[in-house]
Amino acid sequence: MSAIEIILGSIVILSSIVVIVVVLMQQSREAGLSGAISGAAETFFGKNKGRTIEAKLEKFTKYFGTFFFVLVLAAWIVLLFVK
């Protein structure tokens, strides 16, 4: 095993753990039918949606998920050409 494989593997493992933790920190959206009926009641909170912790977690999940995907592809390409 080369040093590049060890470094890329550890970075991928650490980033996957971070993605798992961030996804588990988010609240579930199991509103069901009651959420469809009371959807109009959430208009007040819609104004501040970008400022809540949930919105920040959602944005972080999107960005870090994209980073993780690109990291895995880059690691695969690097390891493909190293061997």
C-alpha positions, 0 to 999 in steps of 0.5 A: 500500500502506498502513501497516497492510498493511505492518505486518500483512504483516510480522507474519504473515511473521515469525510464519510463520517462527517456526512453521516453525522450531519445527516443524522443531526437533521430533523425528519420530515415525517409530517404526512397529511397533517403537514399538508393541511397545516402547511399554510401555518408555516409561512411565518417561518418561511421568511427566516428559513435561511437563518435557522440551524436546519437550513444551515445543516441542509446547505452543509449537507448539500455542499459536503455531499458534493465534496464527498462525491468529487473526492471519491471520484478524484481518489478513484482516478488518482489510484487508477493511474498510480498503479 
